[in-house]
Amino acid sequence: MQDYSFIKDKLTRYYIIDALAAIHNTNGATEFLKSSNPQSDNGYMYSDHPIINEISSHMDKGHSGASFGITMRYAVYIIQFGYDKFKELMDKIEPTKEIIITI
């Protein structure tokens, strides 16, 4: 597992690590998310796709719909663009407290 200590908010860091582990433990999830388009499927928060449901079942149950959605967007960003690009993104947005990303 990569080092995510650069994420200052402990809960955000925990949720991202938890989501990546859940994705890793869900058969076919990484491949599915590499090409996923949440806009065409009501977003992650309202998705009823079997793979998203399974990922969710492996994740911490403390999410609101919004925290699940943003956590999934972060995880998908990592899957689609890589750890280094995600770290660059977080280095840019964390100081300004902007948390919304779109893919």
Secondary structure, DSSP 8 states (H G I E B T S, - for coil): ----TT---HHHHHHHHHHHHHHHTSTTHHHHHHT--GGGGTTTTT---HHHHHHHHHS-TT--HHHHHHHHHHHHHHHHH-HHHHHHHHHHHGGGT------
